[in-house]
Amino acid sequence: MIGQLRSTVIDCPDPRALAGFYAELLGLPLVEENSDGDDWVVLGGSPGRPAAARLPEGAQPAGPGLAGPGAAPAVPPRRHRRRH
């Protein structure tokens, strides 16, 4: 059986607020029957739909440039040069 992408999940401190932002931005409804209170909030739409999940207490997001407040980015920003 081939796997299917069900949701693209964004970890954040306030899933309901983030999901509300994306619901308004993308014009998608919140799907309460697939959500888990304020800890896991799912938006409607096709497979791969966005969802937001609460980070565990004290956890920091992981990824390039997300080491924490005031930390230097893990990957230097790219510089774009225009050629005339």
N, C-alpha and C positions, 0 to 999 in steps of 0.2 A: 504494500500500500504506500502511496506517495503522500508525504505530509502536506498539510495545508496551513498557510498563515492565517491565524484567526484574528489577532490584534497586534498592533504596534503599540507597545506600552512605554509610557514616559514616567519615570520615577520622579517624585516631587514631594514637597512638604504638605501641600494642600490639594489633593486630587480633585475634589469637587470644584474648587475655584478654577483650576487649570482646564478641567473638562468643560466647564461652563464657558470659558473663553473660546476654546476650540469649537464648541457646539455653535456659538454665535458666529464665529469666523467662517466655519465651513457649512453652516446651515444644516447641521445634523442634530437629531434629537438625542437626549440622554436615554439610555436603555436601562431603566431601573431594575428590571428582572434579571439582568446579567451583572448588575453592580453589587457591591458588598458595602453598604452604608457609605461612609465617607472615606474608606480606605482603598477602594477599588471602584472606579467609575468608568463605564463603557459608553461610547457614543455609537449611534446606529449607523448603518451603512453596509457596504459590501465587505467581504472578507478582507482582512488587513486593516479594519477600522481602528481608529485611535482609541486608546484607553489610558487612564492615569492611575498610578498606584502610589500609596504613601510609602516613603522611605522609613525603615525602622529607626527608632529613636537614636539620635547620635550618629547615624550613618551619613556619609558624604557621597554625593554622586561621583561615579568613576568615569574617567575618559579624558581625552586630551584637553588640557586647560581647565579642568574641574577639580583641582587639588584642594581648593578651599579658599575662603576669603583672603585676599591679599597675596595669594601664592602666585608665583610666576607660572605662566602657561607651560604645560608639558611639551607642547609643540609650538615653535615660534610661528607667529602669524605670517601668512604668505604676503609678499609684496608684489603688486601688479604694476607693470610698467606699460605705459602707452607708447606705441611707436607712431610717429607721424609720417 
